[in-house]
């Protein structure tokens, strides 16, 4: 359901580090704003940093550690203001990180991707004629609720509601003027929106009815009678699924509305393991419900859709300590660790052969980093290097590979890796 344009990567070798709340970045040691952190794994010193948008003056000699921190209490109308920096005991985190990395990445993303379109805000895709997909609206809502940015959240949700189909779900593809290009819903967007609404009700209150209605609409129109999460609400794709849509951590929250969601989570793990390579854990963008090769993936590749899968499963590992999640991610983590942080490319056969040609692609690097988190200290070096690489590209927004899709996953993986994306 998602069309995209990818660009060759050029990893930016310097970054500006802002001093802010939370933990210190690898080379944030002195003065206002600190000094720039190292670029990826090159060790080249960054340029002198400036204070972040919401950051505070750096403290000389602050410890280069990633927490744990004391989360702030209610402030400015938000019950969970940024940064919460809540580290799960089920996962490991980069040994050095900075909540200001998240704030700078979010501000970069907002300035480039979120625009006013009359009647609401939307996330545009500059590389695709400034069009909008429901997936982007959902990503924006997730980011906004964790950044405690109510204005942006409400604007995006208003846009989604203004472009719904007859089943109460947002049409998946709009042009730059709000015209419907692709009708019908995309399930991954809908479930992200629903979870964001549940979090928004805890964050600010007032969203419980919208959340309940959307969770019910997804169950009615995008889940089969045998509890399979379908990719859309058309009813015409009952044989194909996208493993990257499976979000079992969400379904355990959705189960508070309808217990059937527990069975959807169980079925998702069954299909995921059937679709995954037994050694690498890699899945194709599309597979059949029985784990076979889908005609939509020809050849079956771990590509731009499938690359999101480790992130969604890592949420269940970190939030719920689900043994199925940790077992699956152990394979994925071992595979990517064998490549090293600088060796990740944009696409693989499921056995790990035939890598793509582009490096520095955040949707591949970021989720691969989150796959390491349940293993805690085992992949600590990889996780730190991976975090730093993503932070450099995500904060700057100037690398040639920075586009709507990669920008979205840069912010969200930084949120996950700093403990700023957990259920409230």
N, C-alpha and C positions, 0 to 999 in steps of 0.2 A: 504493500500500500504506500510505501514511501519512495519517492524518487529523490536522487541526490546527485551532486556533482562533487567529485573529490579532486584535490589538487596535490601536486608533489610537495613533499615536506622540505622545509628549510628550518632547522632548529635554531632559534635565536640563542646566541651564545652569551648574552648578558641580560640581566634583569634588574629591576629596581625593587628593593624590599622595603615594605613599609612596616614600621614598628606599630604594634597594635596589641589588643587584648589576646590572652591565650599564651601559647608557647613561642619560643624564639626560633627563628630560622637558623640554618647552619652557620652563617657568619654574621648574625646580628649580635654584635658584642659591645658596640660603643655608640654614644651620641644620639642625637635626634634622628630617628628613622633607621639608624644602623647602617652598615655597609652592605653592598649587594651580595647576594649569595652566589655560590659557584654555579656554573652553567652545566646542567646535566652531570655527566661524568668526566668532563674535560678538565675540571679544576681551574679553569680560567676565572680570575676574580671579576665580579660584577662591578657595575658603576656605583657611585655613591647613591644611596637610597634617599627617598623623601617620604614624609609622613603620609600614611595611608588615609583614605577618605574618612574612615571612622576610627582610625587608629589613635594611639596616644604616643607621647614621646618615649623613645626607647630608654631602657635602663642600662647603664653601663655594666658590663659583665653579666648580663642576664644569661641564665643557663640555657644551653642549646638542647632543649628537651621538648617532647611532645605531650606533656601532661603527666598525670591527670590534673585537671583544673577544677576550680569551684565555679559552677555555672551561675550566672547572674540571675537574680530574682525578677519578678514582674517590673516592667519599665515601659513608659510611653504607650500604654495600652496593650502591650504584648506580654503574655504570661511567660514566654520563653524567648527573650531577646537574644540576638546574636552577640557573642558566640556562646553557645551552650557548652561545646567542647566536652561532651559526655563520652568517655571511653568505655567500651564494653569489655568486661573481663574475658569474653569469649574470643577476642581478637587481639592481634598485635598492631602497633601503629608505627609510623616512621619515627626514628629516634630523634629527629629534629623536624619541626614543622612550625608554621605560623598561621594563626587564624586570620591575620591580615592578608595572607596569600588568597584566602577565599574571598575576602571583601574586595580586594583589588580585581580578582578574576570576575566577580559578579558585576562590578562597576564597568569593567571593560565590555563584558557581554551586553549589559543593558545599553550602553552607548552605541553599540554596533547593531544590535539585533532587535531591540524592543522599541516599537514605534506606535504613535497614536494614529488610529485609523477611523476615528469617528465612532462613537458608541462603545469605545473600549480600547484596549491595547492589544497588540499582537506581536508575535515573534516572527520576524521576516527572515527569508533566506536570500541574502543579497546575490549569492551565486546562481540563484534560479529566478531571476527577474523580480526579486523582492516579494515572492509569493509566500504563503503561509500554509503549514500543515498542522493538523490537530496535535500531532506528536510534539511540535515546538511549543504550542500553547501549554501543554501538560508539563513539559520540562520547565518552562518559565514559572508555572504555578508552584512546582516543587521547590525550585530555588527560592522564590519569593517568600514562601511560608517559613522556610528555615532562616532566611535573612531578615525575617520580621518586617517585610516590606509590604504592608497592607495595600497601599495605593496601587502598586504594580499587580499584586495578587487579584484585587478586585477588578482592575481593568482587563486583565487576561480572562478572568472567569466571565465577565460581561460579554466579551467577544465570543467565547465558546458558546454561551447560551443563545447568542444572536444568530448562530449558524448551525443549528441542530437539524437533524433529519426527523422523519416521522416517528422514530423510535426513542426520541429523547437523547440521542447521542450526537456529538458534533460531527458534521461532514468533514472528511479527512483532508481535503485539499481546496484551498481558496486562492484566488489570484490577488494581486496587489491592491485591487479595488474592492475586495470582499466578495467577488463573484464566485460561485461554486464551480470548481474545475473537476473535482472528484467527489461524487456523492457517496453516502454511506460512511460508516464509522470504521476507525482503526482501533482495535482492542487495546493495544499497548498504550495509546494516548488516553483512552477512557479510564483504564485502571490507574494510571498515574494521576489523572485529574481527581478521581475518587479518593485516592489516598491523600492527596494534597488537601482536599476539602475536609477530610477527617482531621488532619493535622491543623488546619485553619480553625476548625471549631474549638480545638484545645488552645490554640494560640490566641484567638481573639473572641471566640464565641459567635453564634449567629449563622453557622453553616450546617447545622445538623440535618435539617430537612433536605438541603441540596445534596449532602453526602449520601443520605439514606436512599434518596430517589435515584441517584446515579449508580450506586452499588446494585440496586434492584434492577435497573435497566440493563446493566452489563450481564447480570445473571440470566435475565429473561431473553436477551437477544444475542449474546456472544459466548454462551456456554452451552454445549450440547447436552442432550438428555443423559449421556454417559459421563458427564462432568469433565469434558474436554474443553479447554479454553480455545475458542475459535479465533481466527485472526481478524474477523470483522462481523458485521451484523447482517450480511447479505443472505446467509443460509445456503450459499453456493460453494463453500469451501470446506465441507465437512471431512474431506480426506487429508487436508494439509494443515500443518501447524508450523508456527515459528517458535522454536525454543527460546529465542531472545525475548519473547513476550511473557514467558512464565515468570511470575513474581510471587512465589509462595509466601514470602514474608508479609506481603499485603493481604493475602487470602486469610491468614490467621487473624488479621484485624477485621477484615470483611465478615468473618464468621460470627462476629458479635451482632451482625444484622441478620444473617441467615447461616445456620450451621452447615449448610451444603457446601460452603466454601472450603471447609476442611477436606472434603472429598475432592474438590478441584485441585487443592494443593497436592494431595496424594497422587492423583492422576498425572499431574504435571511432572512430578519426580519420576514416575514410571516411564512416561514418554521421553523425558530428558535422557534418562540412562539408556533407553533403547536407541536413541538417535546418536548418542555420543560415541566417539572412538574409545575403545576399551583401554587404550594406553594413554593417549593425550587428553582425553576428555573433550576434545573439540567437537563442536556440532556445526552442521550446515545452517545457512540462513533459513532453509525450509526442509522439513521432513514429513513423512506420513505419520499418522497416529500410531501405527504399529512399529515405527522406528525405521521404516524403509526410506529409500531415496525418493524425494519429491521431484516431479517434473519441473517444478519452479526453480530448483537448484540444479543447473546443468552446466558444468559438473558440480557436484556437491562441494561447497567450499565454506570454510570459516571466513566469512567476509563481513561487510559493513553492518549487516543486521546482527549476525551471530556474535560479533565481537562484544555486544552488550551483555551476553549471557552470564559471564562470571560475576559481573556487578550485581545482578539481580539475585543470584544464588548467594553471594557474599552477604547480602543484607540478611538473609535467613540464618546464615551461620553466625553472624555477629549479633544480631538482635535476639535470636531464639535458640542458638546453639543446636540447631537441627543436625543430627548425625548424617543425614542424607546429603545435606549441603556440604559439610566438611569433607565427606568422602569423595564427592564429586570434585570439589575444588582442589583436593590434594593432587589429583592427576593434572589438572590444568596448571597449577602452580609449579609442579615439577617440570612440565614441558617448557613453560616460559622462563623458568630459572635456568634451564639448559641453554637458552638463547642468550640470556643476559639482558639487562635493561636497554642497551643500545642495539640489540639484535632483533627487536620486534619489527615485523613488517606488516603491511596491510593485506593480509590474506594468506591462507594455507589450505592445502588438502587436509582432510581430517586426520591423516596419519602424521601431519606436521611437515610434510614435504612441500616443495614448490612454493616457497614464500613469495609474497608480493614484492613489488619493487620500491615502495615508498616507506621511509622511516619517519619517526616523529609524529605519527598520526594518533591523536589523543584518544579516539574511541577504541583503538587497539591497545595503547599503552596503559591508559588509566584503569579500565576494567581488569587488565592483566595484573596490575598492582593490587587491586582489591582482592584478587584471588589468593594472594600471599597472606592476607591478614589472619585467617583462621589458624595458620601454621605458626603464628607468633614469632619467636626468635629465629626459627629455622631459616627464614628468608629475609632477615633484617637488613642486610646490605642491599639486596635487590629492591626492597620496598623503599628505602631511603632514596636511592638513586632514581627510582621510578617516580616517586613523589616530586623530587626536585625538577626532573625533566618536564613533567606535566605543569608544575607551577610556573616555570619559566615561560612556556608557550602560552598558557592560559591567561596569565597576568598581562602580558604584552599585547596579545591580539594582533601582532604584526607578522608572524610567520606566514609563509605562503600557504601552509596547510590549515590556517585558522579560518574556518567557515562556520556557518550556523551549527552544523551537526557536531563537528569536533569541539567547537566552543562550548556547546551544551554539556558534552561529556567531560570536558576539562573541569568545569565548575563543579559538576556533581561528584566526580571522583575525588576532587580535593575536599569537598564537604565530607565525603565518607571517610577519607583517610585522616581527617583531623577531628573526627568525632562530632561533626556538626550536621550529620544526617542520621538521626536516630528517632524512634517514635517518642513523642512528648509524653 
